[in-house]
């Protein structure tokens, strides 16, 4: 217990596994007490078949929340023990269905007293605790179905790393990075077009001198992301040339850059931000939707790669 107190809640899985192993070991002793020759791990499958209804392995797996391979292994073990039998389904000969044998049915009749006593013992134990573990497990199962542990850790990682991201305005020292980041991004999916070179080779003349802005996302001082606001008219900016280095994946740079650009456009008195993209860039499209952009049509694009246009009304 000292180990788990020292490690803390990040050892939740290990501690639950330890509890599960202890309960499984003690459950084996309970089966021996009632002279039931069955392994604890077989119980979910056995109980699923106890209603005398034959079922496929897939049906059992879905009912008890186990994987198909796991149920298949258990069925083989129970078949070897003589508790279940496997045979073609009468209405669908392509599928094998599982049912209890006579020996399995005899165990089902004898095990009822064990069910009664075990349930009573669990209820008594729950009354002796301050927190209802059964309800807590239900809550955790629901939470992890909504957002699994991997995504939760991924989110925390992004939040932590984003604290080291700084959004800054254009400076000549970042000119080479502006071009390099965009070239890296564009050539990964498309080809660089003539309109790209105008902005990438001459960002001051093509973007800044015309009333636009360029932002950079620095991670520990290194420029790993960038985007531009190109002035279209007094009320509209185009969000363009957004590129984030693969080295910055998972750090939330796109979200930070997008929000910073939107706030900059709003501060400049704009009422609309427009952008062009391609639907094969699903993460980017998802990002734009999260930022509030909506699909629009009717504007002629200078880029061959553009097949979707979006806008955000400020």
C-alpha positions in Angstrom: 0.0 0.0 0.0 2.9 2.3 0.6 3.8 2.1 -3.1 0.4 3.3 -4.2 0.3 6.0 -1.6 3.7 7.2 -2.9 2.9 7.0 -6.6 -0.6 8.4 -6.2 -3.6 8.4 -8.6 -1.6 7.8 -11.7 -1.3 4.2 -10.5 -5.1 3.9 -10.6 -5.0 1.1 -13.3 -2.3 -0.9 -11.4 -4.2 -0.6 -8.1 -7.5 -1.7 -9.7 -5.7 -4.6 -11.3 -4.3 -5.5 -7.9 -7.7 -5.4 -6.4 -9.1 -7.4 -9.3 -6.4 -10.1 -8.8 -7.2 -10.3 -5.1 -11.0 -10.6 -5.7 -10.4 -13.2 -8.4 -8.1 -15.2 -6.0 -10.7 -15.1 -3.3 -13.5 -15.9 -5.7 -11.7 -19.1 -6.5 -11.9 -20.0 -2.8 -15.6 -19.3 -2.8 -16.2 -21.7 -5.7 -14.3 -24.4 -3.8 -16.5 -23.7 -0.7 -19.6 -24.5 -2.7 -17.9 -27.4 -4.6 -18.4 -25.7 -7.9 -15.7 -26.7 -10.4 -15.4 -23.5 -12.4 -12.8 -20.8 -12.8 -13.8 -17.2 -11.8 -12.9 -15.8 -15.3 -15.5 -18.1 -16.8 -18.4 -16.6 -14.8 -19.6 -13.9 -17.2 -19.8 -16.3 -20.1 -21.4 -19.0 -17.9 -24.0 -16.5 -16.6 -24.8 -15.3 -20.1 -25.6 -18.8 -21.1 -27.5 -19.8 -17.9 -30.9 -18.9 -19.4 -30.7 -22.0 -21.6 -30.6 -19.7 -24.7 -27.9 -20.6 -27.3 -25.7 -17.6 -28.3 -22.9 -16.8 -30.7 -19.5 -15.8 -29.4 -20.2 -12.3 -30.8 -23.5 -12.0 -28.9 -21.8 -13.1 -25.7 -18.9 -10.7 -26.2 -21.3 -7.8 -26.7 -23.4 -8.7 -23.7 -20.6 -9.0 -21.2 -18.3 -6.3 -22.7 -15.4 -8.6 -23.5 -13.4 -8.9 -26.7 -14.3 -11.6 -29.3 -10.9 -13.4 -28.9 -11.3 -13.3 -25.1 -14.7 -15.0 -25.2 -13.5 -17.5 -27.8 -10.6 -18.6 -25.5 -13.0 -18.9 -22.5 -15.5 -21.0 -24.6 -12.7 -23.3 -25.6 -11.6 -23.8 -22.0 -15.2 -24.4 -20.9 -15.8 -26.8 -23.8 -12.8 -28.8 -22.7 -14.2 -28.9 -19.2 -17.5 -30.2 -20.6 -19.6 -27.1 -19.5 -20.6 -25.8 -22.9 -20.9 -27.2 -26.4 -20.6 -25.5 -29.8 -22.8 -26.4 -32.7 -24.1 -24.9 -36.0 -27.2 -22.6 -35.6 -30.4 -24.2 -37.0 -31.4 -21.0 -38.9 -27.8 -20.0 -39.9 -25.5 -22.9 -40.4 -22.6 -20.6 -41.1 -22.4 -19.6 -37.4 -21.6 -21.7 -34.4 -23.7 -21.1 -31.3 -22.8 -21.9 -27.7 -25.0 -23.4 -25.1 -24.6 -25.1 -21.7 -24.2 -28.9 -21.6 -26.1 -31.0 -19.1 -23.1 -30.7 -16.8 -23.3 -27.0 -17.2 -27.0 -26.9 -16.4 -26.4 -29.0 -13.2 -23.8 -26.4 -12.1 -26.3 -23.7 -12.8 -28.8 -25.4 -10.5 -26.3 -25.9 -7.7 -24.7 -22.4 -7.9 -27.9 -20.5 -7.0 -27.1 -20.7 -3.2 -23.7 -19.4 -3.9 -25.2 -16.4 -5.8 -27.4 -15.6 -2.8 -24.6 -15.7 -0.3 -22.1 -13.8 -2.4 -24.5 -11.1 -3.2 -25.3 -10.7 0.5 -21.6 -10.6 1.4 -21.0 -7.9 -1.2 -23.9 -5.9 0.1 -22.6 -6.1 3.7 -19.2 -5.1 2.6 -20.6 -2.1 0.7 -22.4 -1.0 3.9 -19.1 -1.1 5.7 -17.5 1.4 3.3 -17.9 5.2 3.1 -17.8 5.2 -0.7 -19.9 2.8 -2.9 -17.3 1.2 -5.2 -20.1 -0.2 -7.4 -21.5 3.3 -8.2 -18.0 4.7 -8.6 -17.1 2.0 -11.2 -20.3 2.8 -13.1 -19.3 6.5 -13.1 -15.8 5.7 -14.3 -17.0 3.4 -17.1 -19.3 6.2 -18.3 -16.6 8.8 -18.1 -14.1 6.7 -20.1 -16.7 5.9 -22.7 -17.2 9.7 -23.2 -13.4 10.4 -23.3 -10.9 7.6 -22.8 -7.8 7.9 -20.6 -5.5 8.4 -23.6 -7.4 11.4 -24.8 -7.5 12.9 -21.3 -3.8 12.5 -20.9 -3.3 13.9 -24.4 -5.3 17.0 -23.5 -3.3 17.6 -20.3 -0.1 17.2 -22.3 -1.2 19.7 -24.8 -2.2 22.2 -22.0 1.1 21.8 -20.3 3.2 22.2 -23.4 1.0 25.1 -24.7 2.1 27.1 -21.6 5.6 27.3 -23.3 4.1 28.6 -26.5 4.4 32.4 -27.1 2.6 34.2 -29.9 4.6 37.1 -31.3 4.3 39.5 -34.2 6.4 39.4 -37.3 10.1 40.4 -37.0 12.6 40.2 -39.9 14.5 37.6 -37.9 11.6 35.2 -38.5 11.3 35.8 -42.3 13.2 32.7 -43.2 11.1 30.7 -40.8 7.9 32.0 -42.3 8.9 30.6 -45.7 10.4 27.4 -44.4 7.4 26.5 -42.3 5.0 27.1 -45.2 7.1 25.3 -47.7 7.3 22.3 -45.4 3.6 22.2 -44.9 2.5 22.9 -48.5 4.9 20.4 -50.1 3.7 17.7 -47.7 0.3 17.7 -49.3 0.4 19.8 -52.5 2.8 21.8 -54.7 3.9 25.4 -54.2 2.0 27.7 -56.5 2.9 31.2 -57.9 0.6 32.9 -55.4 2.5 31.2 -52.6 5.8 32.7 -53.7 4.5 36.2 -53.7 3.7 35.9 -50.0 6.6 33.7 -48.9 9.4 35.5 -50.7 8.1 39.0 -50.0 6.0 38.9 -46.8 6.6 42.6 -46.0 5.6 43.9 -49.4 2.8 41.4 -50.0 1.2 41.2 -46.5 2.5 43.8 -44.0 2.8 46.9 -46.2 -0.8 46.3 -47.4 -2.2 46.4 -43.9 -1.8 42.8 -43.0 -0.1 41.0 -40.1 2.0 37.9 -39.6 2.1 36.0 -36.3 4.5 33.4 -35.0 4.2 30.7 -32.4 7.5 30.3 -30.5 8.1 27.1 -28.5 10.9 27.8 -26.0 11.9 30.7 -28.4 11.9 28.6 -31.6 9.4 29.6 -34.3 7.5 26.4 -35.0 4.2 27.8 -36.2 3.0 30.8 -38.2 0.0 32.4 -39.8 -0.9 35.6 -41.7 -3.8 38.0 -41.8 -4.0 39.4 -45.4 -6.2 42.5 -45.6 -8.9 42.1 -48.2 -10.8 45.3 -47.5 -11.5 47.6 -44.5 -13.8 45.0 -42.9 -12.2 41.7 -44.0 -9.0 39.8 -43.4 -8.0 36.5 -44.9 -6.5 34.0 -42.5 -3.7 32.5 -44.7 -0.3 30.8 -44.6 -1.0 28.9 -41.4 1.7 26.3 -40.9 2.8 24.4 -37.9 6.0 22.2 -37.8 5.5 18.5 -37.2 7.8 19.0 -34.3 5.1 21.0 -32.6 2.4 18.4 -33.1 0.1 18.1 -30.1 1.1 21.4 -28.5 -2.1 23.3 -29.5 -0.2 25.8 -31.7 -2.9 25.8 -34.4 -5.5 26.7 -31.9 -3.4 29.4 -30.2 -2.4 30.9 -33.6 -6.0 30.9 -34.9 -7.4 32.5 -31.8 -4.6 35.1 -31.8 -5.3 36.0 -35.4 -9.0 36.3 -34.8 -8.5 38.6 -31.9 -6.0 40.7 -33.9 -8.6 41.0 -36.7 -11.2 42.0 -34.2 -8.9 44.6 -32.6 -8.3 46.1 -36.1 -12.0 46.6 -36.5 -12.7 43.8 -38.9 -16.1 42.2 -39.1 -15.2 39.1 -41.1 -12.3 36.7 -41.4 -12.1 34.5 -44.5 -10.0 31.5 -45.3 -9.3 28.9 -48.0 -8.3 25.3 -47.5 -8.7 21.8 -48.8 -11.0 19.1 -47.3 -8.2 16.4 -47.3 -6.7 18.5 -44.4 -9.2 17.1 -41.8 -7.4 18.3 -38.7 -7.2 21.8 -40.1 -10.9 21.8 -41.1 -11.8 20.6 -37.7 -9.7 23.4 -36.2 -11.5 26.0 -38.3 -14.9 24.6 -37.2 -13.8 24.8 -33.6 -12.7 28.4 -34.1 -16.2 29.2 -35.4 -15.7 29.3 -39.2 -18.6 28.3 -41.5 -18.4 27.1 -45.1 -19.2 29.7 -47.8 -19.1 29.6 -51.6 -18.9 32.0 -54.6 -15.4 33.5 -54.3 -12.8 32.7 -57.0 -9.6 31.3 -55.5 -6.1 31.8 -57.0 -5.0 28.4 -55.6 -5.5 25.1 -57.4 -5.5 23.3 -54.1 -8.5 25.2 -52.7 -11.8 23.3 -52.6 -13.4 24.8 -49.5 -13.8 28.4 -48.4 -14.9 29.4 -44.9 -15.6 32.6 -43.0 -16.0 33.8 -39.5 -18.3 36.8 -38.7 -16.9 38.8 -35.8 
